[in-house]
Amino acid sequence: MLRVHALDRFSVTAILTIALLAPAASFARDDLRLAAGEWSPHAGIGFIAEPDAFLLGLGLDYGVAEFMSLGPLLQLGISDDDTIVAPTLNFHFGIPLLGASNQYLRRLEPFVQAGLGMAYIEKERGNQEDDDVGFLMNGGVGAQYWLNDEIAVGTSMLFNGMPEDVVDENFFFSWQVVTFRYRF
């Protein structure tokens, strides 16, 4: 049986913390935003409200212009009774904080986003399961903070609307409370 001691856990935690935060002290680029031609995968965890579910968000953005990117986003909501799978093509527009003289404030990137796609919703009601698929439109806001040239942490909220009811739902709110982004 493998036993992990508290000192080993502390060592691993310390090494990972230093590895992630040490590069934050200096930046090779003046502009930390996603530039045209760059790829940036991102993931987040949070929750979906109405119906209530745990949320996992996965995306891959491609920079199309300064402060603008486009890419697929998958929202996966899971609970005991409900499942939501919502793939969309989302547009992401970073709002530049022009004139920010503080180096820490320049690392902050608020953004707006909007997307089109579909939503699959499955609900368990007693011994019955009901599911349906429908068209989905979403829009939202968020912010991310660049720790270094490649890594950002943030948060993202989306308001997801469906023109036609999907299993008696026509709206759900999703909040990726914590997001992680990597830029190539």
Secondary structure by P-SEA (a helix, b strand, c coil): cccccaaaaaaaaaaaaaaacccccccccccccccccbbbbbbbbbbccccbbbbbbbbcccccccccccbbbbbbbbcccbbbbbbbbbbbbbbbbcccccccccccccccccccbbbbbbbbcccccccbbbbbbbcccbbbbbcccccccbbbbbbcccccccccccbbbbbccbbbbbcc
